[in-house]
C-alpha cells in the first residue's frame, strides 16, 4: 500500500545520513584491522618459507596500517564534487568489502 | 611444510566477477592450501572476505568437524557394551 511519506512523496529527500555513527566507525576500524591481520599472516608464512609475493610486498609498500591511518582517511574519501573534497566512506559502493585507504596527496 | 587455512567470512555477492572467480579458484571446500606465492596472490585478491591462519599440517574433514562440535554436557562413565558384558557374566 502506498504511504505518503516525505521520502516517497517529496522528490529530493535523502534518507542516508551524511556521516557515520560511532558503532559504524568502530566496525570500520575492526574491518581494517582484520585485513591487516590477513596480510600479516600471509607475509609471515611466506617469509618462513623463504618466498615472496608481489601483491604482498606492494601492499606493504603502498598501504598504511590501521593504526597509522588518520581518522580522516579511515572514515572519509576524496570526492571532487564535494565542497570540502571529502565525503563519508559509506557513500562508497560496497564500502564494507573493499579496501579504500589512500587518497590523493593534499586533499 | 605449512598450510594456509582459509575461511570465507564475507560473501562476494555484488562484487566484481573477479572476486567470485578467485574464490571459486581457491575452492574453499578444500580449506587447506600449501603456502606459495600463487596462493598468497589469490588471498590478497579477496583479503576483505576471508580469514587466514597458518597451520603446520592439514586437518582431516573429521578433525575440522570435531573442532566445531559443541560440548555434549554429559559423559558416560561406562559404555553400554561393558555393562552388558558384566550382566552376562553374572
N, CA and C atoms of all chains as a GROMACS GRO file, in nm:
protein
  591
    1UNK      N    1   0.085  -0.120   0.000
    1UNK     CA    2   0.000   0.000   0.000
    1UNK      C    3   0.088   0.124   0.000
    2UNK      N    4   0.043   0.222  -0.076
    2UNK     CA    5   0.125   0.344  -0.083
    2UNK      C    6   0.105   0.429   0.040
    3UNK      N    7   0.212   0.466   0.102
    3UNK     CA    8   0.206   0.552   0.220
    3UNK      C    9   0.282   0.679   0.185
    4UNK      N   10   0.213   0.793   0.195
    4UNK     CA   11   0.279   0.915   0.151
    4UNK      C   12   0.374   0.967   0.259
    5UNK      N   13   0.497   0.924   0.248
    5UNK     CA   14   0.599   0.977   0.338
    5UNK      C   15   0.675   1.085   0.264
    6UNK      N   16   0.753   1.161   0.339
    6UNK     CA   17   0.829   1.269   0.275
    6UNK      C   18   0.929   1.214   0.174
    7UNK      N   19   0.987   1.097   0.208
    7UNK     CA   20   1.088   1.041   0.120
    7UNK      C   21   1.029   0.999  -0.013
    8UNK      N   22   0.907   0.938  -0.010
    8UNK     CA   23   0.846   0.888  -0.132
    8UNK      C   24   0.776   1.000  -0.210
    9UNK      N   25   0.722   1.096  -0.138
    9UNK     CA   26   0.636   1.196  -0.199
    9UNK      C   27   0.714   1.318  -0.249
   10UNK      N   28   0.811   1.356  -0.172
   10UNK     CA   29   0.868   1.488  -0.195
   10UNK      C   30   0.990   1.494  -0.284
   11UNK      N   31   1.017   1.390  -0.364
   11UNK     CA   32   1.131   1.402  -0.455
   11UNK      C   33   1.264   1.391  -0.384
   12UNK      N   34   1.330   1.506  -0.367
   12UNK     CA   35   1.468   1.501  -0.317
   12UNK      C   36   1.475   1.502  -0.166
   13UNK      N   37   1.468   1.385  -0.110
   13UNK     CA   38   1.494   1.378   0.034
   13UNK      C   39   1.577   1.254   0.057
   14UNK      N   40   1.700   1.273   0.095
   14UNK     CA   41   1.789   1.157   0.111
   14UNK      C   42   1.783   1.106   0.253
   15UNK      N   43   1.759   0.976   0.264
   15UNK     CA   44   1.747   0.918   0.397
   15UNK      C   45   1.880   0.862   0.446
   16UNK      N   46   1.982   0.861   0.361
   16UNK     CA   47   2.113   0.814   0.405
   16UNK      C   48   2.178   0.924   0.487
   17UNK      N   49   2.214   0.899   0.611
   17UNK     CA   50   2.279   1.004   0.690
   17UNK      C   51   2.412   1.043   0.628
   18UNK      N   52   2.449   1.169   0.644
   18UNK     CA   53   2.569   1.216   0.576
   18UNK      C   54   2.697   1.175   0.646
   19UNK      N   55   2.685   1.134   0.775
   19UNK     CA   56   2.805   1.091   0.846
   19UNK      C   57   2.782   0.954   0.907
   20UNK      N   58   2.893   0.890   0.945
   20UNK     CA   59   2.886   0.758   1.006
   20UNK      C   60   2.855   0.773   1.155
   21UNK      N   61   2.787   0.674   1.210
   21UNK     CA   62   2.767   0.672   1.355
   21UNK      C   63   2.891   0.611   1.419
   22UNK      N   64   2.901   0.625   1.552
   22UNK     CA   65   3.024   0.575   1.614
   22UNK      C   66   3.037   0.422   1.610
   23UNK      N   67   2.927   0.344   1.624
   23UNK     CA   68   2.943   0.199   1.605
   23UNK      C   69   2.986   0.162   1.464
   24UNK      N   70   2.935   0.240   1.366
   24UNK     CA   71   2.978   0.214   1.228
   24UNK      C   72   3.127   0.237   1.213
   25UNK      N   73   3.174   0.343   1.280
   25UNK     CA   74   3.318   0.373   1.273
   25UNK      C   75   3.399   0.265   1.343
   26UNK      N   76   3.345   0.214   1.455
   26UNK     CA   77   3.415   0.108   1.527
   26UNK      C   78   3.426  -0.017   1.441
   27UNK      N   79   3.313  -0.049   1.372
   27UNK     CA   80   3.317  -0.168   1.286
   27UNK      C   81   3.411  -0.148   1.168
   28UNK      N   82   3.418  -0.025   1.117
   28UNK     CA   83   3.510   0.005   1.007
   28UNK      C   84   3.654  -0.020   1.052
   29UNK      N   85   3.688   0.025   1.174
   29UNK     CA   86   3.823   0.002   1.226
   29UNK      C   87   3.850  -0.147   1.241
   30UNK      N   88   3.748  -0.219   1.287
   30UNK     CA   89   3.763  -0.364   1.305
   30UNK      C   90   3.792  -0.432   1.172
   31UNK      N   91   3.720  -0.388   1.067
   31UNK     CA   92   3.742  -0.447   0.935
   31UNK      C   93   3.881  -0.415   0.883
   32UNK      N   94   3.926  -0.289   0.905
   32UNK     CA   95   4.060  -0.251   0.861
   32UNK      C   96   4.163  -0.341   0.929
   33UNK      N   97   4.143  -0.362   1.060
   33UNK     CA   98   4.239  -0.445   1.134
   33UNK      C   99   4.236  -0.589   1.087
   34UNK      N  100   4.117  -0.639   1.051
   34UNK     CA  101   4.110  -0.779   1.007
   34UNK      C  102   4.184  -0.797   0.875
   35UNK      N  103   4.176  -0.697   0.786
   35UNK     CA  104   4.251  -0.705   0.660
   35UNK      C  105   4.401  -0.703   0.690
   36UNK      N  106   4.442  -0.615   0.783
   36UNK     CA  107   4.583  -0.610   0.822
   36UNK      C  108   4.631  -0.747   0.872
   37UNK      N  109   4.545  -0.810   0.951
   37UNK     CA  110   4.582  -0.939   1.009
   37UNK      C  111   4.602  -1.044   0.901
   38UNK      N  112   4.510  -1.045   0.801
   38UNK     CA  113   4.522  -1.141   0.692
   38UNK      C  114   4.655  -1.121   0.618
   39UNK      N  115   4.686  -0.995   0.587
   39UNK     CA  116   4.809  -0.968   0.512
   39UNK      C  117   4.932  -1.006   0.595
   40UNK      N  118   4.927  -0.976   0.726
   40UNK     CA  119   5.039  -1.012   0.813
   40UNK      C  120   5.062  -1.162   0.816
   41UNK      N  121   4.952  -1.237   0.830
   41UNK     CA  122   4.963  -1.384   0.834
   41UNK      C  123   5.026  -1.437   0.707
   42UNK      N  124   4.975  -1.386   0.593
   42UNK     CA  125   5.024  -1.434   0.464
   42UNK      C  126   5.172  -1.402   0.449
   43UNK      N  127   5.212  -1.280   0.485
   43UNK     CA  128   5.352  -1.242   0.463
   43UNK      C  129   5.444  -1.317   0.559
   44UNK      N  130   5.398  -1.340   0.684
   44UNK     CA  131   5.480  -1.415   0.779
   44UNK      C  132   5.501  -1.558   0.731
   45UNK      N  133   5.393  -1.618   0.679
   45UNK     CA  134   5.403  -1.757   0.631
   45UNK      C  135   5.497  -1.767   0.512
   46UNK      N  136   5.488  -1.670   0.422
   46UNK     CA  137   5.576  -1.672   0.305
   46UNK      C  138   5.722  -1.654   0.347
   47UNK      N  139   5.743  -1.564   0.443
   47UNK     CA  140   5.879  -1.536   0.488
   47UNK      C  141   5.943  -1.661   0.548
   48UNK      N  142   5.862  -1.733   0.625
   48UNK     CA  143   5.913  -1.855   0.689
   48UNK      C  144   5.954  -1.957   0.584
   49UNK      N  145   5.885  -1.955   0.470
   49UNK     CA  146   5.920  -2.049   0.363
   49UNK      C  147   6.026  -1.993   0.268
   50UNK      N  148   6.069  -1.870   0.295
   50UNK     CA  149   6.169  -1.809   0.208
   50UNK      C  150   6.115  -1.768   0.073
   51UNK      N  151   5.987  -1.733   0.069
   51UNK     CA  152   5.927  -1.690  -0.058
   51UNK      C  153   5.878  -1.546  -0.046
   52UNK      N  154   5.855  -1.485  -0.159
   52UNK     CA  155   5.796  -1.351  -0.158
   52UNK      C  156   5.681  -1.348  -0.257
   53UNK      N  157   5.594  -1.249  -0.238
   53UNK     CA  158   5.482  -1.232  -0.331
   53UNK      C  159   5.474  -1.085  -0.368
   54UNK      N  160   5.452  -1.060  -0.495
   54UNK     CA  161   5.449  -0.923  -0.542
   54UNK      C  162   5.332  -0.846  -0.479
   55UNK      N  163   5.216  -0.914  -0.472
   55UNK     CA  164   5.097  -0.846  -0.419
   55UNK      C  165   5.118  -0.806  -0.274
   56UNK      N  166   5.184  -0.894  -0.196
   56UNK     CA  167   5.202  -0.866  -0.054
   56UNK      C  168   5.303  -0.753  -0.035
   57UNK      N  169   5.417  -0.759  -0.107
   57UNK     CA  170   5.518  -0.654  -0.087
   57UNK      C  171   5.466  -0.519  -0.135
   58UNK      N  172   5.383  -0.520  -0.238
   58UNK     CA  173   5.325  -0.396  -0.286
   58UNK      C  174   5.230  -0.337  -0.184
   59UNK      N  175   5.153  -0.422  -0.121
   59UNK     CA  176   5.060  -0.377  -0.017
   59UNK      C  177   5.137  -0.309   0.095
   60UNK      N  178   5.248  -0.370   0.139
   60UNK     CA  179   5.324  -0.311   0.248
   60UNK      C  180   5.389  -0.180   0.206
   61UNK      N  181   5.428  -0.173   0.080
   61UNK     CA  182   5.493  -0.050   0.032
   61UNK      C  183   5.395   0.066   0.019
   62UNK      N  184   5.271   0.034  -0.020
   62UNK     CA  185   5.179   0.142  -0.056
   62UNK      C  186   5.074   0.175   0.049
   63UNK      N  187   5.032   0.074   0.126
   63UNK     CA  188   4.915   0.094   0.211
   63UNK      C  189   4.956   0.119   0.356
   64UNK      N  190   4.893   0.215   0.422
   64UNK     CA  191   4.916   0.233   0.565
   64UNK      C  192   4.839   0.129   0.645
   65UNK      N  193   4.888   0.101   0.765
   65UNK     CA  194   4.814   0.011   0.854
   65UNK      C  195   4.704   0.090   0.923
   66UNK      N  196   4.616   0.014   0.993
   66UNK     CA  197   4.502   0.081   1.056
   66UNK      C  198   4.549   0.186   1.156
   67UNK      N  199   4.651   0.150   1.237
   67UNK     CA  200   4.694   0.242   1.343
   67UNK      C  201   4.772   0.360   1.287
   68UNK      N  202   4.824   0.347   1.164
   68UNK     CA  203   4.896   0.459   1.105
   68UNK      C  204   4.804   0.558   1.033
   69UNK      N  205   4.682   0.514   1.007
   69UNK     CA  206   4.593   0.600   0.928
   69UNK      C  207   4.536   0.714   1.010
   70UNK      N  208   4.511   0.825   0.944
   70UNK     CA  209   4.443   0.936   1.010
   70UNK      C  210   4.293   0.907   1.011
   71UNK      N  211   4.223   0.956   1.114
   71UNK     CA  212   4.077   0.936   1.117
   71UNK      C  213   4.011   0.984   0.988
   72UNK      N  214   4.065   1.092   0.934
   72UNK     CA  215   4.014   1.148   0.808
   72UNK      C  216   4.014   1.044   0.695
   73UNK      N  217   4.122   0.966   0.688
   73UNK     CA  218   4.131   0.866   0.582
   73UNK      C  219   4.053   0.739   0.613
   74UNK      N  220   4.031   0.714   0.744
   74UNK     CA  221   3.955   0.593   0.780
   74UNK      C  222   3.809   0.609   0.744
   75UNK      N  223   3.755   0.728   0.767
   75UNK     CA  224   3.609   0.744   0.758
   75UNK      C  225   3.562   0.828   0.641
   76UNK      N  226   3.652   0.893   0.571
   76UNK     CA  227   3.610   0.972   0.454
   76UNK      C  228   3.699   0.941   0.336
   77UNK      N  229   3.653   0.979   0.218
   77UNK     CA  230   3.736   0.962   0.100
   77UNK      C  231   3.723   1.083   0.008
   78UNK      N  232   3.816   1.095  -0.082
   78UNK     CA  233   3.821   1.209  -0.172
   78UNK      C  234   3.705   1.205  -0.269
   79UNK      N  235   3.645   1.322  -0.291
   79UNK     CA  236   3.544   1.335  -0.396
   79UNK      C  237   3.554   1.475  -0.453
   80UNK      N  238   3.577   1.486  -0.582
   80UNK     CA  239   3.600   1.618  -0.639
   80UNK      C  240   3.473   1.703  -0.644
   81UNK      N  241   3.355   1.638  -0.631
   81UNK     CA  242   3.231   1.714  -0.644
   81UNK      C  243   3.185   1.775  -0.512
   82UNK      N  244   3.249   1.736  -0.402
   82UNK     CA  245   3.210   1.790  -0.271
   82UNK      C  246   3.280   1.923  -0.246
   83UNK      N  247   3.213   2.005  -0.165
   83UNK     CA  248   3.270   2.136  -0.137
   83UNK      C  249   3.404   2.125  -0.063
   84UNK      N  250   3.409   2.027   0.032
   84UNK     CA  251   3.531   2.012   0.109
   84UNK      C  252   3.623   1.904   0.050
   85UNK      N  253   3.590   1.855  -0.069
   85UNK     CA  254   3.664   1.748  -0.137
   85UNK      C  255   3.663   1.616  -0.062
   86UNK      N  256   3.573   1.602   0.033
   86UNK     CA  257   3.567   1.478   0.109
   86UNK      C  258   3.422   1.436   0.124
   87UNK      N  259   3.396   1.305   0.115
   87UNK     CA  260   3.264   1.256   0.154
   87UNK      C  261   3.282   1.135   0.246
   88UNK      N  262   3.177   1.103   0.317
   88UNK     CA  263   3.186   0.993   0.412
   88UNK      C  264   3.204   0.862   0.338
   89UNK      N  265   3.276   0.770   0.400
   89UNK     CA  266   3.316   0.648   0.329
   89UNK      C  267   3.197   0.556   0.300
   90UNK      N  268   3.087   0.571   0.376
   90UNK     CA  269   2.974   0.482   0.349
   90UNK      C  270   2.900   0.517   0.221
   91UNK      N  271   2.942   0.623   0.153
   91UNK     CA  272   2.886   0.654   0.022
   91UNK      C  273   2.952   0.571  -0.088
   92UNK      N  274   3.064   0.509  -0.053
   92UNK     CA  275   3.136   0.424  -0.149
   92UNK      C  276   3.061   0.292  -0.167
   93UNK      N  277   3.028   0.254  -0.292
   93UNK     CA  278   2.958   0.127  -0.310
   93UNK      C  279   3.037   0.010  -0.253
   94UNK      N  280   2.967  -0.079  -0.184
   94UNK     CA  281   3.026  -0.198  -0.119
   94UNK      C  282   3.136  -0.161  -0.021
   95UNK      N  283   3.117  -0.051   0.051
   95UNK     CA  284   3.227   0.000   0.131
   95UNK      C  285   3.275  -0.092   0.241
   96UNK      N  286   3.190  -0.190   0.283
   96UNK     CA  287   3.237  -0.280   0.388
   96UNK      C  288   3.323  -0.392   0.334
   97UNK      N  289   3.330  -0.405   0.201
   97UNK     CA  290   3.406  -0.517   0.146
   97UNK      C  291   3.513  -0.474   0.046
   98UNK      N  292   3.548  -0.346   0.046
   98UNK     CA  293   3.658  -0.301  -0.040
   98UNK      C  294   3.760  -0.225   0.046
   99UNK      N  295   3.884  -0.226   0.000
   99UNK     CA  296   3.989  -0.156   0.072
   99UNK      C  297   4.006  -0.019   0.010
  100UNK      N  298   3.975   0.084   0.089
  100UNK     CA  299   3.991   0.222   0.041
  100UNK      C  300   4.070   0.294   0.150
  101UNK      N  301   4.204   0.304   0.129
  101UNK     CA  302   4.288   0.356   0.238
  101UNK      C  303   4.362   0.482   0.202
  102UNK      N  304   4.398   0.497   0.075
  102UNK     CA  305   4.477   0.616   0.040
  102UNK      C  306   4.395   0.711  -0.045
  103UNK      N  307   4.426   0.838  -0.032
  103UNK     CA  308   4.357   0.945  -0.103
  103UNK      C  309   4.461   1.030  -0.174
  104UNK      N  310   4.420   1.116  -0.270
  104UNK     CA  311   4.520   1.197  -0.338
  104UNK      C  312   4.594   1.286  -0.239
  105UNK      N  313   4.725   1.300  -0.255
  105UNK     CA  314   4.801   1.384  -0.162
  105UNK      C  315   4.752   1.529  -0.167
  106UNK      N  316   4.742   1.590  -0.050
  106UNK     CA  317   4.699   1.729  -0.045
  106UNK      C  318   4.551   1.747  -0.025
  107UNK      N  319   4.474   1.638  -0.034
  107UNK     CA  320   4.329   1.651  -0.014
  107UNK      C  321   4.286   1.575   0.111
  108UNK      N  322   5.677  -2.797   0.595
  108UNK     CA  323   5.566  -2.762   0.503
  108UNK      C  324   5.451  -2.705   0.585
  109UNK      N  325   5.409  -2.583   0.556
  109UNK     CA  326   5.296  -2.527   0.629
  109UNK      C  327   5.184  -2.495   0.531
  110UNK      N  328   5.068  -2.474   0.590
  110UNK     CA  329   4.948  -2.454   0.508
  110UNK      C  330   4.872  -2.331   0.550
  111UNK      N  331   4.802  -2.272   0.454
  111UNK     CA  332   4.707  -2.166   0.486
  111UNK      C  333   4.572  -2.232   0.513
  112UNK      N  334   4.513  -2.196   0.625
  112UNK     CA  335   4.375  -2.238   0.648
  112UNK      C  336   4.287  -2.118   0.619
  113UNK      N  337   4.212  -2.125   0.511
  113UNK     CA  338   4.135  -2.010   0.463
  113UNK      C  339   3.987  -2.031   0.491
  114UNK      N  340   3.925  -1.935   0.556
  114UNK     CA  341   3.782  -1.941   0.587
  114UNK      C  342   3.713  -1.822   0.523
  115UNK      N  343   3.606  -1.850   0.451
  115UNK     CA  344   3.527  -1.742   0.392
  115UNK      C  345   3.436  -1.683   0.499
  116UNK      N  346   3.451  -1.552   0.526
  116UNK     CA  347   3.366  -1.491   0.630
  116UNK      C  348   3.270  -1.388   0.573
  117UNK      N  349   3.299  -1.334   0.455
  117UNK     CA  350   3.205  -1.242   0.391
  117UNK      C  351   3.173  -1.295   0.252
  118UNK      N  352   3.057  -1.259   0.204
  118UNK     CA  353   3.017  -1.306   0.072
  118UNK      C  354   3.068  -1.214  -0.037
  119UNK      N  355   3.083  -1.269  -0.157
  119UNK     CA  356   3.128  -1.188  -0.271
  119UNK      C  357   3.011  -1.143  -0.357
  120UNK      N  358   2.889  -1.153  -0.305
  120UNK     CA  359   2.771  -1.111  -0.380
  120UNK      C  360   2.781  -0.963  -0.412
  121UNK      N  361   2.762  -0.929  -0.539
  121UNK     CA  362   2.763  -0.789  -0.578
  121UNK      C  363   2.901  -0.732  -0.601
  122UNK      N  364   3.003  -0.809  -0.575
  122UNK     CA  365   3.140  -0.762  -0.600
  122UNK      C  366   3.177  -0.796  -0.745
  123UNK      N  367   3.287  -0.741  -0.795
  123UNK     CA  368   3.326  -0.772  -0.931
  123UNK      C  369   3.340  -0.923  -0.955
  124UNK      N  370   3.317  -0.962  -1.077
  124UNK     CA  371   3.323  -1.104  -1.117
  124UNK      C  372   3.454  -1.167  -1.074
  125UNK      N  373   3.558  -1.088  -1.078
  125UNK     CA  374   3.693  -1.134  -1.045
  125UNK      C  375   3.699  -1.197  -0.906
  126UNK      N  376   3.637  -1.131  -0.809
  126UNK     CA  377   3.644  -1.182  -0.671
  126UNK      C  378   3.575  -1.318  -0.660
  127UNK      N  379   3.458  -1.329  -0.723
  127UNK     CA  380   3.387  -1.457  -0.722
  127UNK      C  381   3.472  -1.566  -0.784
  128UNK      N  382   3.537  -1.531  -0.897
  128UNK     CA  383   3.618  -1.629  -0.966
  128UNK      C  384   3.738  -1.672  -0.883
  129UNK      N  385   3.798  -1.576  -0.811
  129UNK     CA  386   3.912  -1.610  -0.726
  129UNK      C  387   3.869  -1.705  -0.616
  130UNK      N  388   3.752  -1.675  -0.556
  130UNK     CA  389   3.702  -1.764  -0.450
  130UNK      C  390   3.678  -1.904  -0.504
  131UNK      N  391   3.625  -1.910  -0.627
  131UNK     CA  392   3.600  -2.039  -0.689
  131UNK      C  393   3.732  -2.111  -0.715
  132UNK      N  394   3.831  -2.035  -0.758
  132UNK     CA  395   3.961  -2.094  -0.789
  132UNK      C  396   4.029  -2.146  -0.662
  133UNK      N  397   4.011  -2.072  -0.552
  133UNK     CA  398   4.067  -2.119  -0.425
  133UNK      C  399   3.995  -2.245  -0.378
  134UNK      N  400   3.870  -2.260  -0.419
  134UNK     CA  401   3.793  -2.379  -0.384
  134UNK      C  402   3.786  -2.396  -0.235
  135UNK      N  403   3.707  -2.314  -0.167
  135UNK     CA  404   3.717  -2.309  -0.021
  135UNK      C  405   3.657  -2.430   0.049
  136UNK      N  406   3.602  -2.523  -0.028
  136UNK     CA  407   3.565  -2.650   0.034
  136UNK      C  408   3.691  -2.724   0.076
  137UNK      N  409   3.800  -2.690   0.010
  137UNK     CA  410   3.928  -2.758   0.035
  137UNK      C  411   3.991  -2.712   0.166
  138UNK      N  412   3.967  -2.585   0.205
  138UNK     CA  413   4.011  -2.531   0.334
  138UNK      C  414   4.161  -2.512   0.350
  139UNK      N  415   4.241  -2.616   0.317
  139UNK     CA  416   4.385  -2.603   0.340
  139UNK      C  417   4.461  -2.589   0.209
  140UNK      N  418   4.547  -2.490   0.203
  140UNK     CA  419   4.627  -2.467   0.083
  140UNK      C  420   4.771  -2.453   0.125
  141UNK      N  421   4.862  -2.516   0.049
  141UNK     CA  422   5.002  -2.505   0.088
  141UNK      C  423   5.050  -2.362   0.064
  142UNK      N  424   5.146  -2.318   0.146
  142UNK     CA  425   5.196  -2.181   0.137
  142UNK      C  426   5.277  -2.165   0.010
  143UNK      N  427   5.232  -2.077  -0.078
  143UNK     CA  428   5.306  -2.050  -0.201
  143UNK      C  429   5.268  -1.911  -0.251
  144UNK      N  430   5.354  -1.849  -0.331
  144UNK     CA  431   5.323  -1.714  -0.380
  144UNK      C  432   5.192  -1.706  -0.458
  145UNK      N  433   5.158  -1.813  -0.531
  145UNK     CA  434   5.036  -1.804  -0.611
  145UNK      C  435   4.912  -1.802  -0.521
  146UNK      N  436   4.914  -1.886  -0.417
  146UNK     CA  437   4.801  -1.885  -0.323
  146UNK      C  438   4.796  -1.751  -0.249
  147UNK      N  439   4.915  -1.699  -0.215
  147UNK     CA  440   4.920  -1.569  -0.145
  147UNK      C  441   4.857  -1.460  -0.231
  148UNK      N  442   4.887  -1.461  -0.360
  148UNK     CA  443   4.828  -1.362  -0.450
  148UNK      C  444   4.678  -1.375  -0.457
  149UNK      N  445   4.630  -1.500  -0.458
  149UNK     CA  446   4.485  -1.522  -0.461
  149UNK      C  447   4.420  -1.471  -0.334
  150UNK      N  448   4.486  -1.496  -0.219
  150UNK     CA  449   4.430  -1.448  -0.092
  150UNK      C  450   4.426  -1.295  -0.093
  151UNK      N  451   4.531  -1.233  -0.147
  151UNK     CA  452   4.536  -1.086  -0.149
  151UNK      C  453   4.421  -1.028  -0.230
  152UNK      N  454   4.375  -1.101  -0.330
  152UNK     CA  455   4.262  -1.052  -0.412
  152UNK      C  456   4.132  -1.048  -0.333
  153UNK      N  457   4.119  -1.140  -0.238
  153UNK     CA  458   3.993  -1.148  -0.162
  153UNK      C  459   4.017  -1.128  -0.012
  154UNK      N  460   4.116  -1.048   0.022
  154UNK     CA  461   4.157  -1.037   0.164
  154UNK      C  462   4.049  -0.979   0.253
  155UNK      N  463   3.953  -0.906   0.196
  155UNK     CA  464   3.845  -0.850   0.277
  155UNK      C  465   3.740  -0.954   0.311
  156UNK      N  466   3.741  -1.065   0.238
  156UNK     CA  467   3.632  -1.162   0.252
  156UNK      C  468   3.672  -1.286   0.332
  157UNK      N  469   3.801  -1.305   0.356
  157UNK     CA  470   3.845  -1.430   0.419
  157UNK      C  471   3.922  -1.405   0.548
  158UNK      N  472   3.933  -1.511   0.627
  158UNK     CA  473   4.024  -1.512   0.741
  158UNK      C  474   4.127  -1.621   0.716
  159UNK      N  475   4.252  -1.592   0.750
  159UNK     CA  476   4.359  -1.686   0.718
  159UNK      C  477   4.438  -1.721   0.844
  160UNK      N  478   4.467  -1.849   0.860
  160UNK     CA  479   4.558  -1.893   0.966
  160UNK      C  480   4.667  -1.976   0.900
  161UNK      N  481   4.781  -1.985   0.968
  161UNK     CA  482   4.885  -2.073   0.918
  161UNK      C  483   4.887  -2.199   1.004
  162UNK      N  484   4.885  -2.317   0.939
  162UNK     CA  485   4.885  -2.443   1.011
  162UNK      C  486   5.007  -2.525   0.971
  163UNK      N  487   5.048  -2.611   1.059
  163UNK     CA  488   5.165  -2.695   1.028
  163UNK      C  489   5.127  -2.820   0.951
  164UNK      N  490   5.004  -2.866   0.971
  164UNK     CA  491   4.960  -2.985   0.896
  164UNK      C  492   4.813  -2.971   0.861
  165UNK      N  493   4.773  -3.050   0.762
  165UNK     CA  494   4.634  -3.048   0.718
  165UNK      C  495   4.546  -3.126   0.812
  166UNK      N  496   4.440  -3.065   0.862
  166UNK     CA  497   4.344  -3.140   0.940
  166UNK      C  498   4.253  -3.216   0.845
  167UNK      N  499   4.208  -3.334   0.888
  167UNK     CA  500   4.112  -3.406   0.804
  167UNK      C  501   3.974  -3.345   0.826
  168UNK      N  502   3.882  -3.384   0.738
  168UNK     CA  503   3.746  -3.333   0.748
  168UNK      C  504   3.686  -3.365   0.884
  169UNK      N  505   3.715  -3.487   0.931
  169UNK     CA  506   3.665  -3.533   1.061
  169UNK      C  507   3.714  -3.441   1.173
  170UNK      N  508   3.844  -3.408   1.170
  170UNK     CA  509   3.902  -3.324   1.276
  170UNK      C  510   3.841  -3.184   1.276
  171UNK      N  511   3.820  -3.130   1.155
  171UNK     CA  512   3.759  -2.997   1.144
  171UNK      C  513   3.618  -3.001   1.203
  172UNK      N  514   3.547  -3.110   1.173
  172UNK     CA  515   3.411  -3.124   1.225
  172UNK      C  516   3.412  -3.130   1.378
  173UNK      N  517   3.507  -3.208   1.433
  173UNK     CA  518   3.513  -3.224   1.579
  173UNK      C  519   3.547  -3.092   1.649
  174UNK      N  520   3.625  -3.005   1.579
  174UNK     CA  521   3.657  -2.873   1.635
  174UNK      C  522   3.530  -2.792   1.661
  175UNK      N  523   3.434  -2.810   1.570
  175UNK     CA  524   3.312  -2.730   1.578
  175UNK      C  525   3.205  -2.794   1.666
  176UNK      N  526   3.228  -2.918   1.708
  176UNK     CA  527   3.125  -2.991   1.782
  176UNK      C  528   3.111  -2.933   1.923
  177UNK      N  529   2.990  -2.900   1.964
  177UNK     CA  530   2.975  -2.844   2.098
  177UNK      C  531   2.991  -2.952   2.205
  178UNK      N  532   3.019  -2.906   2.328
  178UNK     CA  533   3.030  -2.995   2.442
  178UNK      C  534   2.894  -3.061   2.467
  179UNK      N  535   2.883  -3.194   2.473
  179UNK     CA  536   2.751  -3.257   2.487
  179UNK      C  537   2.685  -3.230   2.622
  180UNK      N  538   2.763  -3.192   2.725
  180UNK     CA  539   2.703  -3.162   2.853
  180UNK      C  540   2.692  -3.284   2.944
  181UNK      N  541   2.740  -3.398   2.900
  181UNK     CA  542   2.736  -3.518   2.986
  181UNK      C  543   2.854  -3.606   2.945
  182UNK      N  544   2.883  -3.702   3.027
  182UNK     CA  545   2.983  -3.800   2.986
  182UNK      C  546   2.941  -3.937   3.037
  183UNK      N  547   2.980  -4.043   2.969
  183UNK     CA  548   2.942  -4.178   3.012
  183UNK      C  549   3.055  -4.237   3.096
  184UNK      N  550   3.019  -4.285   3.212
  184UNK     CA  551   3.120  -4.347   3.296
  184UNK      C  552   3.156  -4.485   3.245
  185UNK      N  553   3.054  -4.555   3.192
  185UNK     CA  554   3.075  -4.690   3.141
  185UNK      C  555   2.994  -4.703   3.013
  186UNK      N  556   3.050  -4.768   2.914
  186UNK     CA  557   2.972  -4.785   2.793
  186UNK      C  558   2.873  -4.900   2.811
  187UNK      N  559   2.767  -4.898   2.730
  187UNK     CA  560   2.660  -4.998   2.743
  187UNK      C  561   2.713  -5.139   2.723
  188UNK      N  562   2.804  -5.152   2.626
  188UNK     CA  563   2.852  -5.287   2.595
  188UNK      C  564   2.928  -5.346   2.714
  189UNK      N  565   3.002  -5.256   2.783
  189UNK     CA  566   3.074  -5.302   2.902
  189UNK      C  567   2.976  -5.351   3.009
  190UNK      N  568   2.871  -5.269   3.031
  190UNK     CA  569   2.772  -5.305   3.132
  190UNK      C  570   2.704  -5.438   3.098
  191UNK      N  571   2.673  -5.453   2.970
  191UNK     CA  572   2.605  -5.574   2.924
  191UNK      C  573   2.696  -5.696   2.948
  192UNK      N  574   2.823  -5.675   2.923
  192UNK     CA  575   2.920  -5.782   2.944
  192UNK      C  576   2.923  -5.825   3.090
  193UNK      N  577   2.917  -5.725   3.181
  193UNK     CA  578   2.916  -5.756   3.325
  193UNK      C  579   2.792  -5.834   3.363
  194UNK      N  580   2.675  -5.787   3.310
  194UNK     CA  581   2.549  -5.855   3.342
  194UNK      C  582   2.551  -5.999   3.291
  195UNK      N  583   2.603  -6.018   3.172
  195UNK     CA  584   2.610  -6.151   3.113
  195UNK      C  585   2.696  -6.244   3.197
  196UNK      N  586   2.802  -6.188   3.258
  196UNK     CA  587   2.894  -6.268   3.337
  196UNK      C  588   2.833  -6.317   3.467
  197UNK      N  589   2.736  -6.239   3.520
  197UNK     CA  590   2.679  -6.275   3.650
  197UNK      C  591   2.593  -6.399   3.646
   0.00000   0.00000   0.00000
